[in-house]
Amino acid sequence: MAVNGVEVASNLRSVIKSLFKDVSGTVKRLGIVLILPAIISAFDPLLGFAVFLILLEKFFLSMLSFPGLEFTTLATLLFGMKYGVYLAVALAFLVPGILVSIIKFTMFWEECVNLAEPPINIGFGNVLDMVSAFIAASLKSYDLLLVMLVILVTKHALNFLKDKLTKIETFDVAAVVVSSTLNLLLIILFHEFWVWLIHA
């Protein structure tokens, strides 16, 4: 008898929900953000840390209303500086796009249904993540700060251009300033750590 995909997905959700049924949403999010990256870090420290940054943004910082708080750009830079172009671009799509969507729709099913979100939440932001990883991989022989600056200028320019072409105003100057400042400061303040991580 053929396996019903919806039934399998429902059973998977039930199993996962049963593991977390007495745990608050905040603790559940914290577990996701810490446990999965820790497991990955045992095999690849940079990949584990990059996954941590992305999950931290998607499951905690996204709950805040303050504009521009994001770490995915930094994670895509790390992908590009460590791996080749193809793997870096693939990771920039798979982690923020596919992995985050799978976690949302297994552990936070009710929230997603209430928000009427699609099962796989892929958009223009994922394209920008892949472009960022491509730039980093192409400029990996240059200093991290310069590479981050090129990524930020390109990313925000493309976002601005998209708004003009679609006539949908999503470009937020405050978010751009906060995001750019945060990412540049992180590169400057922890430069030696990033270099170590890339070569770990």
Secondary structure, DSSP 4 states (H G I P E B T S, - for coil): -PPPHHHHHHHHHHHHHHHHTTS-HHHHHHHHHHHHHHHHHTT-HHHHHHHHHHHHHHHTGGGS-STT---HHHHHHHHHHHS-HHHHHHHHHIIIIIIHHHHHHHHSHHHHHHTT--SS---HHHHHHHHHHHHHHHTTTS-HHHHHHHHHHHHHHHHHHHHHHHT-----HHHHHHHHHHHHHHHHHTHHHHHHHHH-
